[in-house]
Amino acid sequence: MATSTVSHTVARGGSFLVESPRPEDVFTPADVNDEQKLIAQTTEEFITNEIVPLIHDLEHHKEGVMVGLLKKAGALGLLGGAIPEEYGGAGLDKVSATLLAEKLSAYGGFSVTHGGHAGIGTIPIVYFGTEEQKKKYLPRIASGELISCYCLSEPQAGSDAQALRTRAELSKDGKNWILNGQKMWITNGNFADLFVVFAKVDGEKISCFLVEKGTPGFSVGAEENKMGIKGSSTTALFFENSPIPKENLLHEIGRGHIVAFNTLNAGRFSLGCYCLGGAKRTIEVSSKYAKERTAFGKQIAEFGLIRQKLADMAISTFALESMIYRSAGMMDVFMAGAEAGANKTQHLMKALEEYAVESSISKVYGSEALDFVVDEGVQIFGGYGFHEDYPVARAYRDSRVNRIFEGTNEINRMLIIQMLMKRAMGGVLPLIPKAMKLMEEILAGPSFEEASGERFAEEERMVANAKKVFLLASGSAVQKLRDKLADPENQEVVAALANIVMDAYAMESSLLRVEKSAARPGAGDVSAMAAAMRAFFSDAADRIEHEARTVLGAVAEGDMLRTQLLALKRFSKREPGNPIALRREVAAAVLAGDRYPFEYR
Ligand SMILES: Cc1cc2nc3c(=O)[nH]c(=O)nc-3n(C[C@H](O)[C@H](O)[C@H](O)COP(=O)(O)OP(=O)(O)OC[C@H]3O[C@@H](n4cnc5c(N)ncnc54)[C@H](O)[C@@H]3O)c2cc1C
């Protein structure tokens, strides 16, 4: 396993809201080591040389093409990232896995297939399998001999996964579990050999079973006619008195939901990484096209509004990338802290639980950033963007599903706040004392401190204030709604709080990255990166203020509301800037290399 740690300080999940780490405490893309870059390069070459030439065949489900490519990927070691070395995998650290996911995403049909197999189709066995199950399946999954998939959703149970109806009953002779029911939307369904299936025992105990292809009474439905990721396979599955050997129960009866949700935690983080890679690729093709296309006697890249789009695409990608690598680095530091002799798999599961908030942020922010980027990409291509012969049309269609699967973005927004509140109530995260301290600060009135004059002092202040706004808004919401915060009628409040959390994390991660880059010996010019950060700050601070107003308006009234809005105004104050000039600088950096300009920086 490669190590990718910079600081050895373990940051608790969600602690970014209450702590102020130093730049050297966070991992940034500039900290990626050569070994990790080699993994990225191998993956990129595989995609360019093996996948891209076959996209037409893949989009039309030409028999055997996808499976053949998966086996090639297996031979290169690209399927075993999540599998420990002793079971034939690569046991990649999180930063390497992030790079791998990023590079795979150049073709969405393949990255989704890869995620269904090497991610959510593998992780349940890695985390919860018995020694026999691991030995039997993992080496063959790593090589691509067996293709796997994750089967939770049903026609009537998607977000509400626990409402699943597929049932499992022990056969009279006690040798088999008998499965009956139906699954829906199963990625890799058409060509998978191994199906990780969730079903209820005794009508209520969610449990997980390993189902092999060819099981009697088990059949696969027709390929679904999807809007995008057409190269991936998505089918229904049917079980009619299908006997599953007793030893193919994964984990324990009634503990299947633990398997399901831990797996999704891992999948959510990876989904953000795939989105990051997709956004970078779209920036690249859009920048090139903007120079090739002329209108009114000029390259369209010379027009301010096209430059603004390229800049905005790079800015949201930069914010996403800063968060993702920071989170990946935190997970690696956590892993490195495992005690000698500790079970590494168990420790990795703890890491996923610890950083579940950051994983949901990766999923929501990543999928929405990519949707924005591909939409602007289509706009830069004009009419050609609407044509399937040009790459952005497919990227646009492929992007859309990311907001739906691995827990919809609505569900993940709820989860972000629920998980933070659980950590606060459990005393893991000192949100409550911090909120009380903030109240004292508000009552004491403004302090009129002199600006420090340091290079990024204003941005540091804005980050600190973003966190205060979260404490103010969430404190007010909890005080008013208490245990009703999680009720369906309060979802708008919860989502607004989640939006503040995400922007606060993005702001701080972007700032720490710029500060770390600027302090690096021989760092060169970080001014375009600083411009991206500052442009992002300006928009994020506006959004945070808006969301906090929404929350406060819903939970306070009269004098209390007026007092809280005054505090909000105080924490939303900032120096004026020139967002157009900042964006021009970022656009120039994109156009200079026809690519996302901050990779590995
Ligand atoms: C291409 C594709 C591949 C997939 N691959 C897999 C796979 O490999 N394995 C697998 O198990 N599943 C897979 N899925 C299923 C996917 O996980 C579900 O589609 C997803 O969880 C949403 O469930 P649903 O479609 O039933 O929508 P619903 O749950 O019906 O949601 C409909 C809308 O209601 C909203 N909603 C639902 N509940 C709430 C709530 N409590 N609060 C607020 N809003 C709510 C949702 O956010 C959404 O906007 C795949 C789906 C697609 C489209």
The ligand as a Gaussian input file, in Angstrom:
#p B3LYP/6-31G(d) Opt

LIG

0 1
 C      -28.755000       3.924000     -14.113000
 C      -29.039000       3.453000     -12.732000
 C      -28.226000       2.498000     -12.144000
 C      -28.506000       2.030000     -10.861000
 N      -27.719000       1.036000     -10.324000
 C      -28.097000       0.452000      -9.147000
 C      -27.408000      -0.704000      -8.653000
 O      -26.416000      -1.148000      -9.220000
 N      -27.871000      -1.284000      -7.519000
 C      -28.964000      -0.802000      -6.841000
 O      -29.328000      -1.383000      -5.844000
 N      -29.635000       0.294000      -7.288000
 C      -29.237000       0.921000      -8.419000
 N      -29.925000       2.022000      -8.897000
 C      -31.100000       2.500000      -8.174000
 C      -30.892000       3.817000      -7.482000
 O      -30.102000       3.626000      -6.347000
 C      -32.277000       4.406000      -7.169000
 O      -32.846000       4.803000      -8.401000
 C      -32.212000       5.563000      -6.220000
 O      -31.858000       5.118000      -4.930000
 C      -33.533000       6.328000      -6.126000
 O      -34.592000       5.468000      -5.902000
 P      -35.913000       5.549000      -6.818000
 O      -35.458000       5.507000      -8.231000
 O      -36.836000       4.499000      -6.355000
 O      -36.496000       6.965000      -6.535000
 P      -37.467000       7.378000      -5.290000
 O      -36.910000       6.831000      -4.032000
 O      -38.850000       6.998000      -5.688000
 O      -37.302000       8.923000      -5.334000
 C      -38.051000       9.794000      -6.194000
 C      -37.791000      11.237000      -5.747000
 O      -38.275000      11.408000      -4.402000
 C      -37.238000      11.875000      -3.583000
 N      -37.365000      11.299000      -2.249000
 C      -37.561000      10.017000      -1.893000
 N      -37.593000       9.899000      -0.557000
 C      -37.388000      11.126000      -0.050000
 C      -37.296000      11.682000       1.267000
 N      -37.362000      10.922000       2.363000
 N      -37.087000      13.001000       1.389000
 C      -36.985000      13.808000       0.317000
 N      -37.063000      13.355000      -0.949000
 C      -37.256000      12.032000      -1.136000
 C      -35.937000      11.418000      -4.241000
 O      -34.836000      12.209000      -3.837000
 C      -36.302000      11.590000      -5.710000
 O      -36.112000      12.923000      -6.092000
 C      -29.610000       2.552000     -10.162000
 C      -30.410000       3.545000     -10.738000
 C      -30.149000       3.995000     -12.002000
 C      -31.030000       5.042000     -12.603000

